Amino acid sequence: MPNTNMALPIQSGFTPTFYNHENKDDVEDLFFFKINDSLFCAESGVDLYSWDFINRSYPTSKLSFGDELMVAGFPDTNERYDYDGQKINDLLLVRTANLAESELGKDIYTMSGLPSEYNFNGMSGAPVFCRRDGWVLFCGLVIRGSAHSGKMHFISSEIIMSALNNAGVKKA
């Protein structure tokens, strides 16, 4: 982890299973890690911060076409690695787009915005958010996209929540 001499203490991990889902390859292309955050904080002296998926998510299926969405992630760039300077130069891409019709099937949604000067390679796994009643809420994870079209496709928060629920992760 940055600013520490310690890796995250991973306790376990899992890949969800969605039997007979029409988009099985996409919705099962996830891996969740269970982190021992107490151990990390005690040994590193650094607090971990994470998104509260359980209490701060919104069902993607309740969104309407045209609703504004936000995504934040780290696209691949040619300048990412500065080998001489021994640095990683990450570009944080934050963009807004609107929910659009998706032709990719159940639990796969599309956000459509302006074309981007940055490619979307590396954006897979980036969180997608919406705003509701003054809150920014999680509503999905990017699975693919193309910068020239300005479109990103994402799996619904319901898939993520179902996977967490099936793994025994419950609301606080």
C-alpha positions in Angstrom: 0.0 0.0 0.0 1.2 3.5 -0.7 3.0 5.2 2.2 3.5 2.0 4.0 5.9 -1.0 4.0 3.0 -3.4 4.1 0.7 -5.2 1.7 -3.0 -5.5 2.4 -3.7 -8.6 4.6 -6.0 -10.5 2.4 -8.0 -13.1 4.3 -9.9 -14.7 1.5 -11.5 -14.0 -1.9 -14.3 -15.2 -4.0 -15.8 -15.1 -7.5 -19.6 -14.9 -7.6 -21.7 -17.5 -9.4 -24.9 -16.7 -11.2 -26.3 -19.9 -12.6 -28.1 -19.6 -15.9 -27.7 -15.8 -16.2 -27.9 -14.7 -19.8 -24.7 -12.6 -19.3 -22.9 -15.1 -17.2 -19.4 -14.3 -18.5 -19.8 -10.6 -17.7 -21.5 -10.9 -14.3 -19.1 -13.6 -13.1 -16.0 -11.7 -14.2 -15.5 -10.3 -10.7 -13.3 -11.1 -7.8 -13.9 -9.9 -4.3 -11.2 -9.8 -1.6 -11.9 -9.9 2.2 -9.3 -7.6 3.8 -8.3 -7.7 7.5 -8.6 -4.0 7.9 -8.0 -4.1 11.7 -4.7 -5.9 11.3 -3.6 -3.5 8.5 -4.5 -0.4 10.6 -2.8 -1.8 13.7 0.4 -2.7 12.0 0.7 0.2 9.5 -0.7 3.0 11.5 -2.7 4.1 8.4 -6.5 4.1 8.2 -8.2 2.4 5.3 -11.1 4.2 3.5 -13.6 2.4 1.4 -17.0 2.9 -0.1 -20.0 1.6 1.9 -21.5 -0.5 -0.8 -24.1 -2.0 1.5 -25.6 1.3 2.7 -24.6 3.7 -0.2 -25.8 1.9 -3.3 -28.7 2.5 -5.6 -30.5 -0.2 -7.7 -29.4 0.5 -11.3 -32.8 -0.9 -12.5 -34.5 2.1 -10.9 -32.6 4.6 -13.0 -34.2 6.3 -16.0 -32.7 6.9 -19.4 -31.0 10.2 -19.4 -30.1 10.2 -15.7 -26.7 11.6 -15.1 -24.0 9.1 -14.0 -20.4 9.6 -12.9 -17.4 7.3 -13.2 -13.9 7.6 -11.8 -11.1 5.4 -12.8 -7.5 5.1 -14.1 -7.3 4.6 -17.9 -4.1 3.3 -19.4 -1.7 5.9 -20.7 1.6 5.7 -22.6 3.2 7.8 -19.9 2.1 5.7 -16.9 5.5 4.3 -16.0 8.5 6.6 -15.6 11.2 4.0 -15.3 14.1 6.5 -15.0 12.3 8.4 -12.3 11.0 5.2 -10.7 7.4 6.7 -10.6 4.0 5.7 -11.6 2.0 8.5 -13.2 -1.7 7.7 -12.7 -4.3 9.7 -14.6 -7.5 9.9 -12.7 -10.4 10.1 -15.2 -13.6 11.5 -13.7 -16.4 12.0 -16.2 -20.2 12.3 -16.4 -22.4 10.7 -18.9 -26.1 9.7 -19.2 -27.8 6.4 -18.8 -28.6 5.2 -22.4 -30.3 2.2 -23.8 -28.2 -0.9 -23.7 -28.3 -3.7 -26.2 -26.1 -6.0 -24.1 -28.8 -7.7 -22.1 -29.9 -8.3 -18.5 -28.0 -6.4 -15.8 -25.6 -4.7 -18.3 -26.2 -0.9 -18.6 -24.7 1.8 -20.9 -23.6 5.3 -20.0 -23.2 7.5 -23.0 -21.2 10.8 -23.1 -18.9 12.8 -25.3 -16.0 11.0 -26.9 -12.8 11.1 -24.7 -9.3 12.1 -25.6 -8.2 9.3 -23.2 -8.8 5.6 -24.0 -11.0 3.6 -21.7 -8.5 0.7 -21.4 -7.9 0.2 -17.7 -11.3 1.5 -16.7 -12.8 -1.9 -16.2 -13.8 -2.2 -12.5 -14.2 1.5 -12.1 -17.2 2.4 -10.0 -20.2 4.1 -11.5 -22.3 6.5 -9.3 -25.6 8.4 -9.5 -27.0 11.2 -7.3 -30.1 10.8 -5.3 -31.5 13.1 -2.7 -28.2 14.9 -2.1 -26.2 11.6 -1.9 -23.7 10.1 -4.3 -24.6 6.4 -4.6 -22.9 3.4 -6.2 -24.8 2.0 -9.1 -22.4 -0.3 -11.0 -18.9 -1.3 -12.2 -17.5 -0.6 -15.6 -16.9 -3.7 -17.7 -15.9 -2.2 -21.1 -16.1 0.9 -23.2 -14.7 2.9 -26.1 -13.4 6.4 -25.9 -14.3 7.3 -29.5 -18.0 6.5 -28.9 -18.0 8.0 -25.4 -19.8 4.9 -24.2 -19.0 2.7 -21.1 -20.9 -0.4 -20.3 -21.3 -1.5 -16.7 -22.8 -4.2 -14.6 -25.6 -3.3 -12.2 -25.3 -2.6 -8.5 -27.8 -5.4 -8.0 -25.3 -7.9 -9.3 -22.6 -6.6 -6.9 -25.1 -6.6 -4.0 -26.3 -10.1 -4.8 -22.7 -11.3 -4.8 -22.0 -9.7 -1.4 -25.3 -11.0 0.0 -24.5 -14.5 -1.2 -21.1 -14.3 0.4 -22.7 -13.4 3.8 -21.9 -9.7 3.7 -24.9 -8.0 5.3 -26.1 -4.5 6.1 -24.7 -2.9 9.2 
